[in-house]
Amino acid sequence: MALLLSTTGLLERGQHYVGTLKHDQSLVFEDRKAVESSGEDIAMVYRSNPNHPVILSGLPAFQSIQFNLPLDARPTSGYLQINATLQALEGVEGVLRISIDGTKRGEVLLRPGVVERSLQIPLSPTDFVRDQLVVSFSLQGEGPGSSCSRNEGLEAVVEIETTSLLALTLDRELETPRDRVHAWGNLVRVAWPDWLQQEERIRRLILASQFEMEGIQSVMVDGQSNDALTTNDMRNALPFFEAQEDDLGGADWPKELAQSGANAGIRHFYRGTTWRERYDLRDDPALRVPATLELHLALGRQIHPQGWTVTVALNNRLVYQEIVAPEDTKFEASVPLPEEMQTRENVIEISVISPHRSVGECDNGPELIAELLPTTALYHGDATYNDSIDELRATLEWLDRLNVWAFADLSASDAQVASAMLGALLPDAVAIGPNTESANIILTSTNRSIAAFPSSGPVWLVTRDPISQKLVAEVIQEGSELPRHGLGILVVPNGVNLTDVAG
């Protein structure tokens, strides 16, 4: 029996399984007595952009998430629950570190294999002072021998699950539309029951697109759900988000990259590290394009007098590289960002790399430190972003009102896609509403045929490119048939009688 156990590894597997059962319990950090609350109203608040994956890959790795706190009903106590799936190779020694507003609040040791963990971190009144709670994650550690293998940098992977949330005790019930939008993770859940009349569907679709224009994603919910907004709820909530945007003065310049979140603070790493910043040119109402990155770094001294290599990449293309002298612990550079390299959505990557390599040793070398300083920022120039959709939007801005209609009932999933397309197309300062007789904006698809257009001036078909997922506008010649397409938007600035084009 002993021989059997030793040769098959059953004993080790059994011990590992028992250890998994023993250690995969919910961890609670900072176990303190909760602040007494006058009410018993409990709210579950999900992170912003809950559908966007949050994954940390390699050692080290950094990510952050944000929770928008309720504004009308204020939290009195609560806790942060993080649900994570951790994957680590054998021999990895590391931790997943959780920080709130830059202060370390919990750590989880990495164990080999695939492990699911749930952490609870009680929150204090000081955590509720701001309107937003920022939670940062860092994956720290090392894997023996990994630097000599093909798996270098892939020793550990951690995914922060979408079920992570804040459980809050509130001083009153969570009932106002804007608090509900915040609690859903800055998502607008739109009730989309089957019995809803077409004209009312168009109203909700337009309101959803106006939220999209403010950077708030919409999700259509099948059926009449109490966990979704009606037309009146959406009307009541929208001004709060428009006012919030106005209070910020649109887009603030310069755009700081390391004031908060995953880019803020000192980093401990081996060999090198990378800071990433994503930005969308549509976030600025004036569509100004960043022209310069003012880069400020603090670089730790290395054991061996070797210079750091500093690299800046824009959309996976090299724009700057410099070797820093060993005695320099501060580095500053003004990095030009070519306009032609930028698209609507962009990624800047700032990397620092040590040239040190251990000779005759299979290790990661000494631990290094560096910091992307808070003064690092993007500065805009004179150029503005423009494409075919922006040109079409500028054409629509000259109209006093846009009339919208759809030839067929839209499913919840189609309506969700349509709201995002309209949000990217419609101008800001034009009145918009449904119209059953004539329209400038017509939602259509190949499944519903449309007769040739009468003489009504220019016509565009707006669709989403299947590869890039960007909106593209195609001019439709008078009298021609529409090309085959999925969900699309016909734009007729001069308007068209719907009975003339319905197939």
matplotlib code that plots the C-alpha trace (Angstrom):
import matplotlib.pyplot as plt

x = [0.0, 2.8, 4.5, 1.3, 0.7, 4.3, 4.4, 1.0, 1.2, -2.2, -1.1, 0.1, -3.0, -5.2, -3.3, -3.6, -7.4, -7.9, -5.8, -8.0, -11.1, -9.6, -8.2, -10.8, -13.1, -14.1, -11.4, -12.3, -9.7, -9.9, -12.7, -14.2, -17.6, -19.8, -21.0, -24.5, -27.1, -30.5, -31.9, -31.8, -31.7, -29.0, -27.7, -25.4, -23.2, -21.2, -18.0, -18.1, -17.9, -18.9, -18.7, -15.1, -12.7, -10.2, -7.2, -3.7, -1.2, 2.4, 4.5, 4.2, 0.8, -1.5, -5.2, -7.8, -11.6, -14.0, -17.3, -19.7, -21.3, -25.0, -25.5, -29.1, -29.0, -25.7, -23.9, -23.3, -21.4, -20.6, -17.9, -16.1, -16.3, -13.8, -14.3, -11.3, -10.0, -6.3, -4.1, -0.4, 2.4, 4.1, 6.8, 5.3, 5.7, 3.4, 0.4, -2.6, -2.6, -5.8, -5.7, -8.4, -7.6, -3.9, -3.9, -3.2, -6.2, -5.8, -3.5, -4.1, -1.3, -1.0, -1.2, -0.5, -3.4, -6.7, -8.2, -11.3, -11.2, -13.7, -12.4, -14.4, -12.9, -15.1, -15.3, -15.0, -16.8, -13.7, -14.2, -17.6, -16.3, -15.8, -18.4, -16.3, -14.3, -11.1, -9.8, -6.4, -4.9, -1.3, 0.1, 3.5, 6.0, 8.4, 8.6, 11.8, 13.4, 10.7, 13.2, 15.0, 11.8, 9.5, 6.9, 8.7, 6.1, 3.3, 3.8, 0.4, -2.9, -5.7, -9.2, -11.3, -14.8, -17.8, -19.6, -17.3, -19.3, -19.9, -22.5, -23.7, -26.1, -27.8, -29.6, -32.6, -33.9, -32.0, -34.8, -33.7, -32.9, -29.3, -28.5, -29.8, -27.6, -24.6, -25.4, -25.6, -22.0, -22.9, -25.1, -28.6, -30.9, -33.8, -37.1, -37.9, -41.2, -42.8, -46.0, -44.3, -45.7, -43.3, -43.4, -42.5, -39.7, -38.2, -38.4, -36.5, -34.0, -33.3, -32.9, -30.6, -28.5, -28.3, -26.9, -24.4, -23.4, -22.6, -20.4, -23.1, -23.7, -27.3, -28.5, -32.0, -33.8, -36.5, -39.8, -41.1, -38.5, -38.5, -34.7, -34.8, -35.8, -38.9, -39.1, -39.9, -37.1, -34.6, -35.8, -35.4, -31.9, -30.4, -30.0, -27.9, -25.3, -25.4, -24.9, -22.0, -20.3, -20.9, -19.5, -16.3, -16.1, -16.1, -12.6, -10.0, -6.5, -3.9, -4.9, -3.0, -2.0, -0.8, -2.9, -4.9, -5.7, -3.3, -0.7, -0.3, 2.4, 5.7, 6.1, 8.3, 9.3, 12.1, 13.7, 11.0, 7.5, 4.9, 2.3, -0.7, -3.2, -6.3, -8.0, -10.9, -10.8, -14.6, -14.3, -13.4, -16.4, -14.0, -12.4, -8.9, -6.0, -3.2, 0.0, 2.6, 3.2, 5.0, 6.8, 8.1, 9.7, 11.4, 13.9, 15.5, 19.2, 20.4, 22.9, 25.1, 25.7, 23.6, 21.3, 17.5, 15.9, 12.7, 10.3, 7.0, 4.7, 1.4, -1.1, 1.7, 4.0, 7.3, 7.4, 10.2, 13.2, 16.0, 18.8, 19.0, 22.4, 23.0, 23.3, 20.0, 17.1, 14.8, 13.8, 11.8, 10.9, 8.5, 7.4, 5.5, 2.5, 2.0, -1.6, -1.6, -0.9, -4.0, -7.5, -10.7, -9.5, -5.8, -3.3, -0.1, 2.5, 5.4, 8.0, 11.2, 13.6, 16.8, 19.7, 20.9, 21.1, 22.4, 25.4, 25.3, 22.2, 18.6, 16.8, 15.0, 17.8, 17.5, 14.2, 13.8, 11.6, 10.2, 7.3, 5.4, 5.0, 1.6, 2.8, 2.9, 0.2, -1.1, -1.3, -3.5, -2.4, -4.3, -5.4, -8.9, -10.2, -12.3, -13.7, -16.7, -19.0, -17.9, -18.5, -22.0, -22.7, -21.6, -24.2, -26.9, -26.0, -27.5, -31.0, -33.5, -34.9, -34.2, -37.0, -36.3, -38.2, -37.6, -39.3, -39.5, -39.7, -36.2, -35.3, -33.6, -30.2, -30.8, -32.0, -28.9, -26.6, -28.8, -28.6, -24.7, -24.7, -27.1, -25.0, -21.9, -23.8, -26.3, -25.1, -25.5, -27.5, -30.4, -33.9, -34.6, -37.9, -40.0, -42.1, -44.4, -44.8, -41.3, -37.8, -34.2, -32.9, -34.3, -33.2, -33.1, -31.7, -31.5, -34.4, -36.7, -36.5, -36.7, -37.8, -35.6, -35.4, -37.3, -35.4, -34.8, -31.2, -28.1, -28.6, -26.1, -26.1, -24.3, -23.2, -20.6, -17.5, -17.4, -13.6, -12.8, -16.3, -16.1, -19.0, -18.6, -20.8, -21.5, -23.2, -26.3, -26.8, -30.3, -32.5, -30.1, -30.9, -29.4, -26.4, -26.8, -26.1, -27.0, -28.5, -27.9, -29.0, -30.2, -29.5, -31.6, -30.8, -33.6, -36.1, -38.2, -41.8, -41.8, -44.6, -42.4, -39.6, -41.3, -41.1]
y = [0.0, 2.4, 1.6, 2.2, 5.6, 6.7, 5.7, 7.1, 10.3, 9.6, 10.7, 14.1, 14.6, 13.8, 16.2, 18.9, 18.3, 18.4, 21.6, 23.1, 22.3, 23.8, 27.0, 28.0, 29.6, 33.2, 35.4, 38.4, 41.2, 44.0, 42.3, 45.3, 46.0, 47.5, 51.1, 51.1, 52.1, 53.6, 51.7, 48.2, 49.0, 46.9, 47.6, 45.7, 48.0, 46.6, 48.0, 50.4, 48.7, 45.3, 43.6, 44.5, 41.7, 42.5, 40.1, 40.3, 38.3, 37.6, 38.8, 41.6, 42.8, 45.7, 46.6, 48.7, 49.0, 51.7, 51.6, 54.6, 55.1, 56.1, 59.8, 60.2, 57.2, 57.4, 54.3, 53.9, 50.6, 47.7, 45.6, 45.0, 41.5, 40.4, 37.1, 36.0, 33.0, 32.4, 30.3, 29.7, 27.3, 25.0, 26.8, 30.3, 32.3, 35.4, 37.3, 39.1, 42.5, 44.6, 48.3, 50.9, 54.5, 53.6, 51.9, 48.1, 46.4, 42.7, 40.0, 36.4, 33.9, 32.2, 28.4, 26.1, 25.1, 26.8, 28.2, 30.3, 32.7, 35.1, 38.0, 40.4, 43.7, 45.7, 49.4, 52.4, 55.8, 57.3, 55.0, 56.7, 60.3, 60.3, 59.5, 56.8, 53.9, 53.0, 49.4, 48.5, 45.1, 44.0, 40.6, 40.3, 37.4, 35.2, 31.7, 29.8, 29.0, 30.7, 33.1, 30.2, 28.6, 29.4, 30.3, 33.5, 36.1, 33.5, 32.2, 33.4, 34.7, 36.2, 37.2, 39.5, 38.1, 40.3, 39.1, 41.3, 44.0, 46.4, 45.3, 48.5, 49.4, 52.6, 55.3, 55.0, 52.8, 52.7, 54.1, 57.1, 56.4, 57.8, 55.7, 52.6, 53.4, 53.8, 50.5, 48.6, 49.7, 52.9, 50.9, 51.8, 48.8, 49.5, 47.6, 46.1, 44.1, 42.4, 44.4, 47.8, 49.9, 50.7, 54.5, 53.9, 51.6, 54.4, 56.8, 54.4, 53.7, 57.4, 58.0, 55.0, 56.5, 59.8, 57.9, 56.3, 59.8, 60.6, 57.4, 55.3, 52.0, 50.7, 47.2, 46.2, 43.8, 41.4, 41.7, 44.3, 44.1, 46.0, 45.9, 48.1, 51.7, 52.9, 55.8, 58.3, 56.8, 57.4, 61.0, 61.7, 60.2, 61.7, 65.3, 64.2, 62.6, 65.5, 67.9, 65.7, 66.0, 69.8, 70.2, 68.6, 71.1, 68.3, 66.8, 68.2, 69.0, 68.0, 64.4, 62.9, 59.3, 58.4, 60.4, 57.3, 53.7, 51.0, 53.5, 55.3, 54.6, 52.8, 49.5, 46.6, 44.3, 42.3, 43.2, 45.6, 46.9, 48.7, 51.3, 51.4, 54.2, 53.9, 57.0, 57.7, 60.8, 61.1, 61.8, 65.3, 67.2, 69.3, 66.0, 67.4, 65.0, 64.6, 66.0, 65.5, 63.1, 64.8, 61.9, 62.0, 58.9, 58.2, 55.3, 53.3, 52.7, 49.3, 47.1, 47.1, 50.6, 50.1, 52.5, 52.0, 51.7, 53.8, 53.1, 54.7, 52.9, 54.3, 51.7, 49.1, 51.3, 52.7, 56.5, 57.0, 55.2, 56.5, 54.9, 56.7, 57.1, 54.9, 57.9, 59.5, 58.7, 61.2, 61.1, 63.6, 63.7, 65.5, 62.8, 63.8, 61.7, 61.6, 62.5, 59.9, 57.1, 57.8, 56.5, 56.9, 54.5, 54.5, 52.8, 54.3, 52.0, 53.3, 50.7, 50.8, 47.8, 47.0, 45.5, 43.4, 39.6, 37.1, 35.2, 31.5, 31.8, 30.9, 33.7, 36.9, 39.2, 41.8, 43.4, 46.8, 49.9, 52.7, 55.1, 56.9, 60.3, 62.0, 64.9, 62.6, 63.8, 64.2, 67.6, 68.4, 70.3, 72.1, 68.9, 67.5, 64.0, 63.5, 60.6, 59.8, 59.4, 62.8, 64.4, 62.9, 64.0, 67.6, 67.5, 66.5, 69.3, 71.8, 70.4, 71.6, 68.2, 64.6, 62.1, 58.5, 55.3, 51.6, 49.4, 46.3, 45.4, 45.3, 42.5, 43.4, 42.4, 44.4, 47.4, 47.3, 47.4, 50.1, 52.4, 52.2, 53.0, 55.9, 57.2, 57.3, 59.0, 61.5, 65.1, 66.6, 69.7, 68.6, 67.7, 64.0, 62.1, 59.4, 60.1, 57.6, 59.6, 60.9, 60.4, 61.4, 58.4, 54.9, 51.7, 48.8, 45.5, 43.3, 41.2, 44.1, 45.2, 48.9, 50.2, 52.5, 56.0, 58.8, 62.1, 63.1, 64.3, 62.5, 59.2, 57.2, 53.7, 53.5, 50.0, 48.5, 47.0, 43.3, 43.2, 46.6, 47.0, 50.7, 52.6, 53.2, 55.4, 54.5, 56.8, 55.3, 56.4, 57.6, 54.8, 52.0, 49.1, 48.8, 46.5, 43.5, 44.4, 43.5, 46.1, 49.5, 53.1, 55.0, 58.7, 61.0, 64.6, 66.0, 63.5, 61.0, 59.9, 56.5, 55.1, 55.8, 53.6, 50.8, 47.5]
z = [0.0, 0.9, -2.4, -4.3, -2.6, -3.3, -6.9, -7.9, -5.9, -4.5, -1.0, -2.2, -4.3, -1.3, 0.9, -1.7, -2.1, 1.7, 1.9, -0.9, 1.1, 4.2, 2.8, 0.2, 2.8, 2.7, 4.2, 6.3, 6.8, 9.4, 11.4, 13.2, 14.7, 12.0, 12.6, 13.9, 11.4, 12.0, 9.0, 7.7, 4.0, 2.3, -1.2, -3.5, -5.5, -8.5, -10.0, -12.9, -16.3, -14.8, -18.2, -18.7, -17.6, -14.9, -15.3, -13.8, -15.7, -14.6, -11.7, -11.1, -12.5, -11.6, -12.1, -10.5, -10.3, -9.2, -7.3, -7.5, -4.1, -3.8, -3.5, -2.2, 0.2, 2.0, 3.3, 7.1, 7.1, 4.8, 3.3, 0.1, -1.3, -3.8, -5.7, -7.5, -9.5, -9.0, -11.2, -10.3, -11.4, -8.9, -7.0, -7.2, -4.1, -4.3, -3.1, -4.5, -2.7, -2.4, -1.6, -1.1, -2.1, -2.0, 1.4, 1.7, 3.1, 2.4, 0.9, -0.4, -0.8, -4.2, -4.2, -7.1, -9.4, -9.9, -6.7, -6.2, -3.2, -1.7, 0.5, 2.7, 3.8, 6.2, 5.3, 7.7, 7.6, 6.0, 3.0, 2.3, 2.3, -1.5, -4.1, -5.5, -4.0, -5.8, -5.3, -6.6, -7.1, -7.5, -8.1, -6.4, -6.1, -8.0, -9.5, -9.0, -12.3, -14.3, -15.8, -17.5, -19.0, -21.8, -19.2, -18.1, -17.0, -17.0, -13.5, -12.2, -13.5, -11.4, -12.6, -10.5, -11.0, -12.0, -8.9, -6.8, -5.1, -2.2, 0.4, 2.0, 4.8, 3.9, 5.9, 3.6, 0.8, -2.5, -4.8, -6.8, -10.5, -10.3, -7.2, -8.9, -12.0, -9.7, -7.9, -11.2, -12.0, -13.9, -16.2, -17.3, -17.1, -19.4, -19.1, -22.5, -22.2, -25.2, -24.8, -25.0, -27.9, -30.7, -30.1, -26.4, -27.5, -29.6, -26.7, -24.4, -27.2, -27.6, -23.9, -23.7, -26.5, -24.6, -21.6, -24.0, -25.1, -21.5, -21.2, -19.4, -21.1, -21.5, -21.0, -22.2, -19.8, -21.2, -19.5, -17.0, -14.3, -11.0, -11.4, -14.5, -15.4, -17.2, -19.6, -16.8, -14.6, -17.4, -18.0, -14.3, -14.1, -17.2, -16.1, -13.1, -15.4, -17.8, -14.9, -13.6, -17.0, -17.1, -13.6, -14.8, -17.6, -20.2, -20.4, -18.0, -19.5, -18.8, -18.3, -15.4, -15.7, -12.2, -9.8, -8.8, -9.8, -10.9, -12.2, -8.9, -6.3, -6.1, -7.9, -6.8, -9.6, -11.3, -14.6, -15.8, -15.4, -17.7, -16.9, -19.3, -19.9, -22.1, -23.5, -25.8, -27.9, -27.7, -24.0, -24.8, -26.3, -28.4, -29.7, -29.1, -29.8, -27.2, -28.7, -25.9, -23.0, -20.2, -18.6, -15.0, -13.4, -10.1, -10.6, -7.8, -7.7, -9.0, -7.2, -10.3, -11.8, -15.0, -16.7, -17.1, -20.5, -20.7, -23.6, -24.6, -27.1, -28.6, -29.9, -30.0, -32.0, -30.6, -30.2, -27.7, -26.1, -23.9, -21.8, -18.4, -16.8, -13.7, -11.3, -12.4, -10.0, -11.7, -15.3, -17.3, -21.0, -23.3, -25.7, -28.9, -29.8, -33.6, -34.6, -37.4, -34.9, -32.8, -33.3, -31.3, -28.6, -27.7, -25.4, -24.1, -22.5, -20.5, -19.7, -17.6, -18.0, -16.2, -18.3, -15.4, -16.1, -13.6, -15.0, -14.4, -12.2, -12.9, -11.0, -11.6, -10.3, -7.6, -6.7, -8.3, -7.6, -9.7, -9.7, -12.4, -10.7, -10.4, -12.6, -15.6, -18.0, -21.5, -23.1, -26.1, -29.3, -32.0, -33.9, -33.4, -34.1, -37.2, -39.2, -41.5, -38.5, -37.1, -40.5, -40.5, -37.0, -37.9, -40.8, -38.3, -35.9, -38.3, -38.0, -35.4, -34.7, -35.5, -36.0, -35.3, -36.2, -36.7, -39.3, -37.1, -33.4, -31.9, -29.5, -26.3, -27.7, -30.9, -29.0, -26.8, -29.9, -31.5, -28.4, -28.5, -32.3, -31.8, -28.9, -31.1, -34.0, -32.6, -31.9, -28.5, -29.0, -31.2, -30.1, -30.8, -30.7, -32.3, -35.4, -37.2, -40.5, -41.5, -40.1, -40.4, -38.5, -39.4, -37.7, -40.3, -41.2, -44.3, -42.8, -43.5, -47.1, -48.1, -51.5, -53.4, -51.9, -53.6, -54.3, -50.8, -50.9, -49.5, -47.7, -45.5, -44.2, -40.9, -39.8, -37.5, -39.1, -38.2, -37.6, -35.9, -34.4, -35.4, -37.0, -40.7, -42.9, -46.5, -49.0, -50.7, -54.3, -55.2, -56.5, -55.5, -53.2, -49.8, -49.5, -47.2, -43.6, -40.1, -37.8, -39.3, -39.3, -42.3, -42.1, -44.2, -43.2, -45.4, -43.9, -45.8, -45.7, -44.1, -46.3, -49.3, -48.1, -46.2, -48.0]

ax = plt.figure().add_subplot(projection="3d")
ax.plot(x, y, z, "-o")
ax.set_aspect("equal")
plt.show()
